[in-house]
Every structure is written in structure tokens, then in C-alpha cells.
Amino acid sequence: MLNKLQEAAKKYDEISYQLTTPEVISDMELYKKYMRDHKNLTPIMEKYRVLEKCIAEIKEAQAILADKPDADLKTLAEEQLYDAKKKAAETEEELKILLLPKDPDDDKNVIVEIRGGAGGEEAALFSAVLYRMYTMYAESVGWKMELIYFNETELGGFKEVSFMIIGDGAYSKLKFESGVHRVQRVPETEASGRIHTSTVTVAVLPEVEEVEVEINPADLQIDTHRASGAGGQHVNKTDSAIRILHIPTGIVVECQDERSQYKNRDKAMKVLRSKLYEAQLREKIDEVASKRKSQVGTGDRSERIRTYNYPQGRVTDHRIGLTLHALENFLNGKIEDMLEALATAERTEMLNNGEF
């Protein structure tokens, strides 16, 4: 770990110097990159300085004790040695977490897709519940949300809805939400009062830049059509909705929220880039997942990750075995405890595998 810290310190000093050079200051993109790297390394450097201070205090106390001091000085040196060793051990554990390999996508905005699965209309209605949940969470942490596409049912549910969440670290927080979400409740459409089980699939994709995914315009089939839906203000009377087919992969994306065809095309291309990027990363993600017992962070859309049980008022995440008995609050966007527990489980798994 000490070697990694020394390498990080060297890199930090180099970045700090580069941020003062005219070449970097005059290049906004380069400056932003260096500032981002500087921000990521700063917490490590702060803890490293604490560790260095502890090591110096340990050496000082050991030197005093080696000289066989009088009783009072010996007591002070022993107290200093004990406190410094304790602080050093705590700091080392904190540094192990800070030195864990960082997902390069963690700071990115996200594109979220929610689709009704088994359960028909009930699944569509619960898709709308999850959409509201993520929207309320985004608002609570100061993130911005932009609707991309929706296919609404007559009862107000969503067969499919996709949207972008714009905010610092959005992907780091929401990436564990990908998978199958199961709901157990008495459907609004059920007259006999029987509990039904339905499923909804959630996919969370990092937003990627054009330079990260190269798309050949010749590989695209772009069609325009009128926005569809159950009615209301979102339904357009002009052909502004966009559907893009990526011919080599068969991936289809749609956007209909904006009144402008150009804006819809821009949003649809963002979704397409993210889906192509995800496909490129899938092999790497599967390789990492195969080395771990935990399923946290694999992003497997076919995996049942969570159950929302209305009669018992609970929500259970099956990957980490965590149950929260506060379903109403959870569905009102208070999901931070679950997100943090998932992130902690991922960090623990990485530490156990010696990945720091």
C-alpha cells in the first residue's frame, strides 16, 4: 500500500504543477481533466499526510523510550506511541477504501430505462411507481431529470419509460439498480383482493461522450413519427419523435419528449451511445463478476435483485440480504440507506479480494 501511496503522491504533485502551466490553463478540456484528477486524489493525499504524521510520532516515541527516560517522560511517550499506532491503523483502513480501483464511469450522468415485465397492466403501474421513486430521489439530492421516452397505458402505467438523471456522481449511486424488481401487492385492477407478483426491469446506463463510442452514420436508420401515448400534454401533433436503429447490433432507441425533432435526435443518440458502450463493457463486467461471490455491481438485467412487499410494508434487496420495513418512505424516494449499503457491500468485496 505504501508504494501505491507514494505513486499517488508523485502524481498529485505533477497534476498540481500542471494546473499552473499556461498550456493547461488555456485548454479548458485539459484543465477540467486535471481538476477532476486533482479532486479525486485530494482525499487520498489528506489521509496520507495524517499517516505520515502518525509514523513520525511513532518513531519519535520509540526513540524517547529507547533512551530509558524518567517515569513521567516514559508515560508521555507510551501514551503518544499508543495514540499514534491507533490513529495510524484507522487511517490505513480508510486509505485502503480510498485506494480501491474507481469505476471510471462513477462521476457520469445516467440514463435509466424501466420496462414492465411479467404482470401486464400491474407491471406497467409499478413501472410508474419506480419512475416516481427515482424522480423523487433525484430531486432530494439536487439532481436534474429529463424525460426521454415513454409508452403510457390507459391506467397511467408505463410499458416503458426512459429518462436521464444529470448530477455529480449519479452513476456511482444508481448503478446497482440494474436488474429485475419484483412487487407483491393486491393490484388496483384486482377485484378479489388476491396478492399478485409482478416484475419490472430496470437498466442504468452511464452517459458517454461521442469520443468514447464511435458510431458510423451509415450504420443508422433514422425514422420520425408522432409521439404516442394515452393522451395528455406530451402527445405531439407533429412528426418530432425519433426512432433510431443501429443496424449492426439491432439496437433500437426512441425519444419523443421534446417538441423539437433535433433535440429528440440528440437525446436518442445519447441513449444509443450508452447502450453501445454498455455492450462493449459487458465482457469486462462479466469477467469481474466471475471472480466474486457477490452479485452486487454485475448489472445483470435478468437477475432478480429486489422485492417490494406491500402487505408487509417491506423492501428486500436479495444481493445483500437487507430488508427495510419502511416501504412507503422508500417508494417516496428515501432510498439512500439502500444505495449506501450496496456500495459498502461492493467495497467490502473488493477489500476482501485485495483489490486496493
N, C-alpha and C positions, 0 to 999 in steps of 0.2 A: 504493500500500500504506500510505503514511503516513497518508492520510485515513482509511482503514479502522481503523488502529490508534488514531487519535485518537477516532474514534467509539466504538470498543470501550472505551477508557479512560473516556470520559464515561459510557457505560452501566454500566461496572463500578463507578464511584463512586456512581452513582444507586442501583444494587442494594445496595451496601454500606450506604448510608444507609437504604434501605427496610427492611433486615433489623434495624434498631434501632428502628423505629417500633412503637408499641403495636398499630396496626391490622394489621400483618403478623404480628407475634409471636402475636397472639390467633387468627389464622386459620391453622390447621395446613396446609391445602392450599395456600394462598397462600405460606406460609413455605417449604414444601417446593419450590415452583416457583422462588422467588427463590434458595434454596440451590442448586438444580440449575443455574440460570443462573450463579450466582457460581462454582460449581465448574468449569463449562465455560470461563469467562473467565479464571480464575486463571492457568493455564499461559501464556496469551497475554500477560497483564499482566507476568508474571515475565520473559518474554523481551523484552517491550517496554522494561522498566526496564534490562535489560542493554544493549539497543540504544541507549537514551538515554545511558547511561554511556559507551559507546563513542564516540558522536557528540561528547560533551563532551570526551573525551580527545583526539579527533582535532583539534577546534578549539583546544584548549589547546596541543597540539604544534605545530600550524601557526602559532599566534601567537608561540610561542617562536622558531621558525625564521625567522619574518618579521623579528624583531629582530636577526638576524645574531649569535647568541651565540658564546661561545668554543667551542673544539673539543670539550671534554668535555660541555658542556651540549647542544651540537648533536647529538652522538652519542646522548645520552639521549633527546632529543626525537625523533630519527629512529627510534629503537627503539620509543618509545611510539606514534608515528604508524603504524609498520608493524604492530605488535601489535594496535592498536585497529582499524585498517582490516580486518585479517584476521578478528578476532573479530566485527566488525560484519557482514561478508559472510556468515560462518557463521550468525550469528543471524538475518539476513534470510531465509536459506533455510529455517531452522527455523520462522520466523514464517509464511512462505508456506504451509507444510504446516498449521500451526495455524489459519490463516485460511481454509482450504478450507471450502466450504459443508458443514455437518454434516447427515447424514441424520437427520431428526427422530425416526426410529424406532430409532436405534442403541442407545439405552440400554434398550430394551424386552426383555422375555422373548420366547421364540419358541415357536411350535407347529410341529413337524416332522411331515411325512407322508411315509412311504416306501411305495411300491407296486411290486410285481413287474411287470415289463413282458414283453418277448419272452423266452421261455425256459422258461415253465411252472414246474415244481417247482424247477428250478435257480435261476430268478429269485427265487422265494419264499425259497429257502435263503439267497441272497445278501442279500435284504432283511433277514433276521435278522442277518447279519454286519454290515451297515451300522448297524442299530439298536444292536448291541453296541458298535460303534466310537464312535458319538456318545455313548452312555451312559458309556463309559469316559472319553472326553474330558471330558464334563461333570463327572464325579466328580473328575478330576485337577485341575480349576480351581476346585473347590468349589461347583459349581452343583447345584441340586436338580432331579430329574427326576420327572415324574408321567405315568404311562401314561394314555392317553385311550381308545383303541380298537385292537383287533387282530383279524385274521382269520387264524387259525393253520392250517397244513396238518398232515397226519398225520406228516410227517417233521420237523416242528419249524420249518419256514419260515413266513414271513408273506406272504400275498397282499397284505395291507395292514396297516400299523401306524402309529398316530399318537400323539404324546406331546408334553408341554410341558417346556421347559427354562427354569428360573427362575434368573436370575443377572444381575448387573450387566453390561451390555454384551453380552448373549448374541446379540442380533440383529446387532450390528456385526461379530461374529466369524463367525457361521454363515450370514449372508445370501447368501454366494457359493456355497453348497452346492446351491442350487436348480438342477435340471436332470437330464439323463439320465446315470446312472453305468453304465458298461459293464464287465463282468467276463469275462475269458478264463481258463478253467481246465477241468480234467477234472472233470465233475460227479460227485458221490457216487453218483448214480443211473446212471452210465455204466459199463458193464462192459468195453467195448472199449478204454478209455483214450484216447479221442479228446478233443481240446480243443474245448469249445463256447464260443460267445459268447452271453451273455445280458445283459439290461438291466434296470435298476431306476430308477424315477423318484423324485426327492426334491423336496419342496416345503418351503421355510422361510418361515413367515409371522410377522410381528410380532404379539404380543398387543396388542389395542386395548381401550380403555375404552369403557363404554357411551355416554359423551358424544361419542365420536369417530364412532360409527356409530349412526344412529337406525334401529331396527327396529320396524315396526308389528306388534303381536301378531296382528292379523287376517291377516297375510301368512304365518303359520306353521301348519304341520300337524305336530303332535307325537304320536308313537306310542311306546308302551312294548312291550318284548318281553324275552325271556330272553336273557342273554348266550350267545353261541355260541362254539365253538372246538373244538379237537381233544381237549379234556378237561383235567383238572387243576384246580388250586385256583381259577382265575379264572372257571370256569363257574358261573353262578348258578342257583339253583333258584327264584328269584322274578323277576317282571317288572320288574326295575330298570333294564335297558338302555334307552337313549333314542335315538330317531331323529327328527331334525327336518328337515322340508322347507321351504325358503324358496320359496314359490310363485312370486313374480315372477321369480326368477332360475333356479329349478330346482335350486339348490344343496342337497345332502343331507349332513348331518353325523350322526355316531353317536358315542355314548360308552357304554361298558359296564364300565369298570374298577372303579368304586365299587359298593359294596353298596347305597348309598343312591340312590334314584331322583332325589331333589332334587340331590345332588352331581353325578350324571351329567348332569342337565339343565343345571346351571350350567357344567360343562365344555363341553358341546355348544354352548351359547350363546357361549362364548368362541371356539370354533373358527369358528362361523358369523360372528361379528363380524369375525374376522380375514380370513375368505375374502371377505366383502363389502368390507372395507377394501382388500384386495389388488386386487379388481376395479376399485374406484374409482381406484386408483393406476396401473393398467396403462397407461392412455393417457399419463400423465405419464412413466412409466418408459420406454415405447417412444420417446417424443419425445427424452428424454435419450440413449438408446442410439443413435438415428439420427444424432446429432451426433458420435459417437465411432467410431473404428475398432475399439477394443477391445470385446470382448463381456463383459468382467468386470462383474458388477453388474447385468446386464439381468434376471436372474431368469427367463429363458425356460425353461420346463419341458421344451420339446421339443428343446432343444439338448443335444447330447452333450458333456458337459463334462470327463469323466474316464474313464480306463481303468485297471482293476486287472488286471494280467497276472501270474497265479500262476506259470507255468513260468519266467518271467524274474525273478520277485520284484520287480517294479517297479510304481509307480503314476505315471501321467502325467496332468497337467492340460492339456487341449488349448487352453484360452484363453490361457495364458501360456507354454506350451511347456516347463513344468517337469516333469522326471522325477526321482523319488526312488527309489533302489534299496534300499528298506527296507520292503517291503510288509507283512511280519509286524508290525513295530513300528507302522506306520501303522494297520493294522486293529485294533491294541490300544489305539487312542485317541491315539497320538502324532502328531497332525495339525497341531500349532501352526505348524510351519515352512511348510506349505502355506497355511494360513489367512493367515499374515503376508505371504507372497509375493503372494497375491491382493489383499490390502489395499494393499500397496505399489504394485502394478500399477495399481490404481484411483486412488491418489493421484497417481502419475506422469502418468496420462492426464489427470487434472483440471488438473495444473500445466501440462502441455503445451498445454492448451486455454485457459490463462489464467483459470481459474475462481476463483482465490484473490482 
